[in-house]
């Protein structure tokens, strides 16, 4: 294990692959930090032959960490309906890039092959790694299920390890419904529940809680540490629900597994004494945070820049979205030094911007959708066309009325459509897009099943699409012998896994 979602796999010849290396510093404007922190010794030891990036979110596609590696490093990415990942890598100085189509494999070395499987409109991917006959399914944030998951498990069975996220990475907890404060915003346990269902559906021997090993240190988001579903909670859920297969194995940065030696894990109680370690972590990074607070407080926004962004967004909106957002105003309150510095009223359908006086009384009768963040984050969202990332970082807060909450949720979806090259609508009919969706027909089938469930049953029960895989004759009782030490009399191999 390398980090939050960083995974290292190395074969007996020393050929190595790293997935999603966020290794240094923070992500999402100093909000997200690796937890536990990654040691400098471990970082300096990494010289990968290949890097695979599952998707474009910054806790997986982390520019400062990628720059630690040689620009000649071969970087492999999923080939979806848009080319932004490749373009962003070019911007960072990487040009040795391979795009894998959905279901396409690449051999990295003898008995070392990877296969990419894409899912979701805004392009996430899973990676099946087959190294010396040990199969690892790195699902990270991807939500494969039903026909899309069966495509993977049928082709690559048996799966030995499954890695998947298990905590919130969305904006649900960032809402305040001002006229109904008791509104339930999120079901935190569902993330662990879905982790368990997915792990069982893969038929894997081991389930590794993954891609949620982070914490919050920025003053705006530090309170969200209480809501993170950490790996020990996943382990407890399996114990409480008497789930024995797959076996949950908590792994943190620096932990490893090899076919020869089994698991090598830290004995430090990172999650039992979490509040103590978090305070130490905050103290260690206080100088970095204070410097960043000063940088945020010095941000200057030119109204013309805001007008240009939203005018282009409005131009890309299809007519039915304009009808949906008609007469709806979105009020951005942008802070510096913890006080409002700019207030913009945005009409999404026209792109019209109105800058309000800082003395404006922002009552919810006239301003029912209010978005609070810093001027710095808002400006970076415009400069990098990354509004779709803003809510992930949990440094954007929404104060909305109950009747208008759906419009804010819809706008966040619009940002994704726009920034993932799905707007204007004509972009969905490019040769690249058609090829991607044709190969992902199982996903379209899955979406049609969801529509059926909503029409006839009024809800989507994921248990229908994540049924436990049946045990097979390969599921031997002495699997501890296989996975925790070398089989007696067998040829010694040593694929190493360092999540």
Buried (B, 14 or more C-beta within 10 A) or exposed (E): BBBBBBBBBBBBEEBBBBBBBBBBBBBBBBBBBBBBBBEEEBBEEBEBBBBBBBBBBBBBBBEBBBEBBEEEBBBBBBBBBBBBBBEBBEEBEBEEBBBBBBBBEBEBBEBBBBBBBBBBBBBBBBBBBBBBEBBBBBBBBBBBBBBBBBBBBEEBBBBBBBBBBBBBBEBBBBBBBBEEEEEEEBEBEEBBBBBBBBBBBBBBBBBBBBBBBBBBBBBBBBEBBEBBBBBBBBBEBBEEEEBEBBBBBBBBBBBBBBBEEBBEBBEEEBBEEBEEBBEEBBEEBEEBBEEBBEEBBEBEBEEEEBBBBBEEBBEBBEEEBEEBBEEBBBBBBBBBEEEBBBBBBBBBBBBBBEEBEEEBEBEBEEBBBBBBBBBBBBBBBBEEBBBBBBBBBBBBBBBBBEEBBEBBBBBBEBBBBBBBBBBEBEBBEBEBBEBBBEBBEBBEEBEEBEEEBEEEEEEBEBEEBBBBBEEEEEEEEEBEEBBEEBEEEEEEBBBBBBB
